[in-house]
Amino acid sequence: MYKDTHTRTEKRGVVHRKETNVNIYSKVHEREYNRVYLTTSIALYGWIRNVCY
């Protein structure tokens, strides 16, 4: 009985840890994507401005 609940708790801990890792990864990825998007849009804006004017 005790052993069963113990393993279940351990499994839940592992699953929780995996979910946390995914969340951290997606947050970092999102920040990286936003930074790339910003720099690209700024560069495009500058290029278009140079070409047009």
Residue, then its C-alpha position, 0 to 999 in steps of 0.5 A: m500500500y505504502k509503496d504504491t502511493h510512493t511510486r505514484t507520487e514520484k511519477r507525478g513529480v517527474v511529470h510535473r518536472k517535465e511540464t515545468n521544463v517545457n514551460i521554461y523552454s517555451k518562455v525562452h523561445e517566445r522571448e527569442y522569437n520576439r527579439v528576432y521579430l523586432t530586429t527583423s522588422i526594424a531592419l526591414y523598416g530602415w531598408i524600405r525607408n532607404v529605398c523609398y526616400 
